[in-house]
Amino acid sequence: MRIFHSGNRSQSIWVLFLMSLPILLIACSSGISEEDLAAVTADLQKARSEVQAAQTQIQELEKQGSGFQESDAGMQIAVELVGTATGELRTINGTELTCFDVDMINPGTGLSIGTATDCLDMANAAPIGETEGFIVVNTTFFNFEDGTIVSRSDTTVQPASDPLPSSGATHITGEIASGNNILPDMGSGSFKGVTGSTRLSGAVDMSKVGEGVVTFACIFVINLSKS
């Protein structure tokens, strides 16, 4: 979700139009001196410069708010999935998954940049040896204003040695994709057909998982390829 929208730019253009009216009216009237016309023209040019500077600032804030950063390889996005959600069974590509709808924020600013849905294939979760940890395939939908990025990967879930005091998290989650795990055909909007990979470092509170409730605090780094 962008901090500012196209309406701000339209409003700026409208303001410039209103600012131009005095010059048009003066120029069309009789008896206007060159000094007065020059003064009004100078004021308008100053106003234009101020509007252009404001538009530049808006564009920079939009980039900061979304978390997008350009790199030589493409674009990198850092997002954090936060909130408490109750899992719902949904069918994704023919497989019944448990899905959680949460907020998505820029971890650097705390600003909302969209929503996310994390869908887990709990029916096929595989235990890790004799530990209480397990590996689960998760399909994650990152919903930005400009479109949706969808990734699928194996996520490792391990109990925390002690519940984290700051968040109450009971488990640590992590994933490192070995290759492209962003699904180009499932993307939408600006991200339709885009490839890339994700990396997850997160913490979740699964103390109420028996009731289908999970609290998320999961940071994803999303790398989008240029080609």
Summary of the structure (lengths in Angstrom):
residues: 227
radius of gyration: 25.0
end to end distance: 24.6
largest distance: 94.1
contacts: 646
relative contact order: 0.14
helix: 30%
strand: 43%
